[in-house]
Amino acid sequence: MVQETIPTVRTGGQLPFFDLPAVDGNRVQAWDYRQRRNLVLFFAHGTTCAACLAFIEDLRARYADLGLEESEVLAIVPGAREAAA
């Protein structure tokens, strides 16, 4: 059995490469943000997690303020893209 190693992400550390589908159908890659913006990553449990959805709404409400800090927010949600929209 082959076991895949998942890289560890640490605060202030280098972001490992990723390539994920976005809600709008485009692709999102780590390289889109490297050395250009601060990046806030939020890993949600899923689209049915009430606490995760509340946190995403809080991030949405603070998005303009985060932009002033040259930050971008990515919420990574497992499951179907349609459910995350």
Stockholm file with secondary structure:
# STOCKHOLM 1.0

chainA/1-85         MVQETIPTVRTGGQLPFFDLPAVDGNRVQAWDYRQRRNLVLFFAHGTTCAACLAFIEDLRARYADLGLEESEVLAIVPGAREAAA
#=GR chainA/1-85 SS CCCCCCCCCCTTSCCCCCEEECTTSSEEEGGGTTTTSEEEEEECSCTTCHHHHHHHHHHHHTHHHHHHTTEEEEEECCSCHHHHC
#=GC SS_cons        CCCCCCCCCCTTSCCCCCEEECTTSSEEEGGGTTTTSEEEEEECSCTTCHHHHHHHHHHHHTHHHHHHTTEEEEEECCSCHHHHC
//
